[in-house]
């Protein structure tokens, strides 16, 4: 009876890649050709970095929100300065017009 690939009672074969035993390299295979054995150290460090990034997300969002508020405030100040400058320009134009009229009336008399 040939039970190749059927596993044993202690270690039944499975089709799920995560539950299978890692493949070992054969003696006739050149070194470095097989994929390296994956360690969990990199995964743990990656998980820690991800956790740190997740903890820093609210801070980054608050910083972005504050930057946006500052930009809006600056735009508001520019708009107010522009309105004030236009108001002063109209006032100066009216004063200039009054002065011209007064000069014309003085010349006509």
C-alpha atoms as an extended CHARMM CRD file, in Angstrom:
* protein
*
       109  EXT
         1         1  UNK       CA              0.0000000000        0.0000000000        0.0000000000  PROA      1               0.0000000000
         2         2  UNK       CA              1.5430000000        3.3190000000       -1.1220000000  PROA      2               0.0000000000
         3         3  UNK       CA              0.5510000000        6.2450000000        1.1010000000  PROA      3               0.0000000000
         4         4  UNK       CA              2.8820000000        8.8610000000       -0.4080000000  PROA      4               0.0000000000
         5         5  UNK       CA              1.7920000000       12.3740000000        0.6270000000  PROA      5               0.0000000000
         6         6  UNK       CA             -0.8960000000       11.1050000000        2.9800000000  PROA      6               0.0000000000
         7         7  UNK       CA              1.0360000000       11.9980000000        6.1240000000  PROA      7               0.0000000000
         8         8  UNK       CA              1.0650000000        9.9980000000        9.3550000000  PROA      8               0.0000000000
         9         9  UNK       CA             -1.3120000000        9.6590000000       12.2680000000  PROA      9               0.0000000000
        10        10  UNK       CA              0.7340000000       12.1710000000       14.2740000000  PROA      10              0.0000000000
        11        11  UNK       CA              1.2060000000       14.5370000000       11.3110000000  PROA      11              0.0000000000
        12        12  UNK       CA             -1.6040000000       14.2300000000        8.7910000000  PROA      12              0.0000000000
        13        13  UNK       CA             -1.0290000000       15.9920000000        5.4620000000  PROA      13              0.0000000000
        14        14  UNK       CA             -2.8460000000       19.2500000000        4.9250000000  PROA      14              0.0000000000
        15        15  UNK       CA             -3.5570000000       21.4700000000        1.9560000000  PROA      15              0.0000000000
        16        16  UNK       CA             -3.1860000000       24.7200000000        3.9160000000  PROA      16              0.0000000000
        17        17  UNK       CA              0.2480000000       26.2910000000        3.2730000000  PROA      17              0.0000000000
        18        18  UNK       CA              0.5270000000       27.8060000000        6.7630000000  PROA      18              0.0000000000
        19        19  UNK       CA              0.1100000000       24.4070000000        8.4300000000  PROA      19              0.0000000000
        20        20  UNK       CA              2.5660000000       22.5050000000        6.2440000000  PROA      20              0.0000000000
        21        21  UNK       CA              6.1120000000       21.7220000000        7.3430000000  PROA      21              0.0000000000
        22        22  UNK       CA              8.7250000000       24.0070000000        5.7610000000  PROA      22              0.0000000000
        23        23  UNK       CA             10.5550000000       22.4800000000        2.8140000000  PROA      23              0.0000000000
        24        24  UNK       CA             14.1630000000       21.5570000000        3.3950000000  PROA      24              0.0000000000
        25        25  UNK       CA             16.8110000000       21.9620000000        0.7370000000  PROA      25              0.0000000000
        26        26  UNK       CA             18.2100000000       18.8370000000       -0.8590000000  PROA      26              0.0000000000
        27        27  UNK       CA             21.9150000000       17.9940000000       -0.9410000000  PROA      27              0.0000000000
        28        28  UNK       CA             22.1620000000       18.2610000000       -4.7350000000  PROA      28              0.0000000000
        29        29  UNK       CA             20.6060000000       21.7250000000       -4.8160000000  PROA      29              0.0000000000
        30        30  UNK       CA             23.0710000000       24.6600000000       -4.9570000000  PROA      30              0.0000000000
        31        31  UNK       CA             23.2580000000       26.7900000000       -1.8470000000  PROA      31              0.0000000000
        32        32  UNK       CA             21.2930000000       30.0200000000       -1.9230000000  PROA      32              0.0000000000
        33        33  UNK       CA             18.8170000000       28.7860000000       -4.5090000000  PROA      33              0.0000000000
        34        34  UNK       CA             16.0820000000       27.9420000000       -2.0200000000  PROA      34              0.0000000000
        35        35  UNK       CA             14.0100000000       30.7000000000       -0.5030000000  PROA      35              0.0000000000
        36        36  UNK       CA             15.3630000000       31.7310000000        2.8970000000  PROA      36              0.0000000000
        37        37  UNK       CA             13.5850000000       30.5830000000        6.0140000000  PROA      37              0.0000000000
        38        38  UNK       CA             11.2590000000       33.3600000000        7.1630000000  PROA      38              0.0000000000
        39        39  UNK       CA             11.7960000000       34.4280000000       10.7300000000  PROA      39              0.0000000000
        40        40  UNK       CA              9.2230000000       36.1060000000       12.8870000000  PROA      40              0.0000000000
        41        41  UNK       CA             11.6840000000       38.7840000000       14.0580000000  PROA      41              0.0000000000
        42        42  UNK       CA             10.9810000000       40.9260000000       10.9900000000  PROA      42              0.0000000000
        43        43  UNK       CA              7.2570000000       40.3660000000       11.3710000000  PROA      43              0.0000000000
        44        44  UNK       CA              7.3790000000       41.3870000000       15.0370000000  PROA      44              0.0000000000
        45        45  UNK       CA              9.3550000000       44.5390000000       14.2220000000  PROA      45              0.0000000000
        46        46  UNK       CA              6.9470000000       45.3260000000       11.4060000000  PROA      46              0.0000000000
        47        47  UNK       CA              4.0080000000       44.8280000000       13.7610000000  PROA      47              0.0000000000
        48        48  UNK       CA              5.6160000000       47.1480000000       16.3390000000  PROA      48              0.0000000000
        49        49  UNK       CA              6.2060000000       49.8050000000       13.6770000000  PROA      49              0.0000000000
        50        50  UNK       CA              2.6210000000       49.4590000000       12.5170000000  PROA      50              0.0000000000
        51        51  UNK       CA              1.3860000000       49.8140000000       16.1140000000  PROA      51              0.0000000000
        52        52  UNK       CA              3.5240000000       52.9260000000       16.5950000000  PROA      52              0.0000000000
        53        53  UNK       CA              2.2150000000       54.3750000000       13.3390000000  PROA      53              0.0000000000
        54        54  UNK       CA             -1.3590000000       53.6630000000       14.4450000000  PROA      54              0.0000000000
        55        55  UNK       CA             -0.7000000000       55.4660000000       17.7270000000  PROA      55              0.0000000000
        56        56  UNK       CA              0.7270000000       58.4630000000       15.8680000000  PROA      56              0.0000000000
        57        57  UNK       CA             -2.2070000000       58.7790000000       13.4460000000  PROA      57              0.0000000000
        58        58  UNK       CA             -4.3130000000       61.0360000000       15.7510000000  PROA      58              0.0000000000
        59        59  UNK       CA             -1.3040000000       63.2920000000       16.2810000000  PROA      59              0.0000000000
        60        60  UNK       CA             -0.6830000000       63.5220000000       12.5290000000  PROA      60              0.0000000000
        61        61  UNK       CA             -4.3700000000       64.2200000000       11.9160000000  PROA      61              0.0000000000
        62        62  UNK       CA             -4.3800000000       66.9570000000       14.5850000000  PROA      62              0.0000000000
        63        63  UNK       CA             -1.2590000000       68.4970000000       13.0420000000  PROA      63              0.0000000000
        64        64  UNK       CA             -2.8480000000       68.4410000000        9.5950000000  PROA      64              0.0000000000
        65        65  UNK       CA             -6.0890000000       69.9100000000       10.9620000000  PROA      65              0.0000000000
        66        66  UNK       CA             -4.1630000000       72.7010000000       12.7190000000  PROA      66              0.0000000000
        67        67  UNK       CA             -2.1760000000       73.4460000000        9.5460000000  PROA      67              0.0000000000
        68        68  UNK       CA             -5.4320000000       73.7180000000        7.5960000000  PROA      68              0.0000000000
        69        69  UNK       CA             -6.9210000000       76.0800000000       10.2270000000  PROA      69              0.0000000000
        70        70  UNK       CA             -3.8160000000       78.2960000000       10.0950000000  PROA      70              0.0000000000
        71        71  UNK       CA             -4.0190000000       78.4200000000        6.2960000000  PROA      71              0.0000000000
        72        72  UNK       CA             -7.6920000000       79.3990000000        6.4570000000  PROA      72              0.0000000000
        73        73  UNK       CA             -6.9480000000       82.1190000000        9.0390000000  PROA      73              0.0000000000
        74        74  UNK       CA             -4.1900000000       83.5350000000        6.8310000000  PROA      74              0.0000000000
        75        75  UNK       CA             -6.5440000000       83.5980000000        3.8310000000  PROA      75              0.0000000000
        76        76  UNK       CA             -9.1590000000       85.3670000000        5.9700000000  PROA      76              0.0000000000
        77        77  UNK       CA             -6.6020000000       88.0090000000        7.0310000000  PROA      77              0.0000000000
        78        78  UNK       CA             -5.5920000000       88.5820000000        3.3940000000  PROA      78              0.0000000000
        79        79  UNK       CA             -9.2320000000       89.0030000000        2.3900000000  PROA      79              0.0000000000
        80        80  UNK       CA             -9.8120000000       91.5270000000        5.2040000000  PROA      80              0.0000000000
        81        81  UNK       CA             -6.6950000000       93.5050000000        4.2300000000  PROA      81              0.0000000000
        82        82  UNK       CA             -7.8370000000       93.5610000000        0.5970000000  PROA      82              0.0000000000
        83        83  UNK       CA            -11.3200000000       94.7930000000        1.5690000000  PROA      83              0.0000000000
        84        84  UNK       CA             -9.7980000000       97.4790000000        3.7850000000  PROA      84              0.0000000000
        85        85  UNK       CA             -7.4270000000       98.6030000000        1.0160000000  PROA      85              0.0000000000
        86        86  UNK       CA            -10.2930000000       98.8550000000       -1.4840000000  PROA      86              0.0000000000
        87        87  UNK       CA            -12.3870000000      100.8320000000        1.0030000000  PROA      87              0.0000000000
        88        88  UNK       CA             -9.5010000000      103.2790000000        1.5680000000  PROA      88              0.0000000000
        89        89  UNK       CA             -8.9640000000      103.5670000000       -2.2010000000  PROA      89              0.0000000000
        90        90  UNK       CA            -12.6360000000      104.4840000000       -2.7560000000  PROA      90              0.0000000000
        91        91  UNK       CA            -12.4510000000      107.0410000000        0.0720000000  PROA      91              0.0000000000
        92        92  UNK       CA             -9.3200000000      108.5980000000       -1.4870000000  PROA      92              0.0000000000
        93        93  UNK       CA            -10.9850000000      108.7050000000       -4.9220000000  PROA      93              0.0000000000
        94        94  UNK       CA            -14.0320000000      110.5100000000       -3.4650000000  PROA      94              0.0000000000
        95        95  UNK       CA            -11.7620000000      113.0230000000       -1.6740000000  PROA      95              0.0000000000
        96        96  UNK       CA             -9.8550000000      113.5880000000       -4.9150000000  PROA      96              0.0000000000
        97        97  UNK       CA            -13.1230000000      114.1390000000       -6.8040000000  PROA      97              0.0000000000
        98        98  UNK       CA            -14.3100000000      116.6650000000       -4.1640000000  PROA      98              0.0000000000
        99        99  UNK       CA            -10.9930000000      118.5200000000       -4.3980000000  PROA      99              0.0000000000
       100       100  UNK       CA            -11.2830000000      118.7040000000       -8.2250000000  PROA      100             0.0000000000
       101       101  UNK       CA            -14.8290000000      120.0170000000       -7.9750000000  PROA      101             0.0000000000
       102       102  UNK       CA            -13.8230000000      122.6140000000       -5.4070000000  PROA      102             0.0000000000
       103       103  UNK       CA            -10.9150000000      123.7180000000       -7.6170000000  PROA      103             0.0000000000
       104       104  UNK       CA            -13.2040000000      123.9530000000      -10.6510000000  PROA      104             0.0000000000
       105       105  UNK       CA            -15.7390000000      126.0250000000       -8.6830000000  PROA      105             0.0000000000
       106       106  UNK       CA            -12.9550000000      128.3400000000       -7.4580000000  PROA      106             0.0000000000
       107       107  UNK       CA            -11.6300000000      128.8250000000      -10.9970000000  PROA      107             0.0000000000
       108       108  UNK       CA            -15.1290000000      129.5450000000      -12.3850000000  PROA      108             0.0000000000
       109       109  UNK       CA            -15.7800000000      132.3590000000       -9.8920000000  PROA      109             0.0000000000
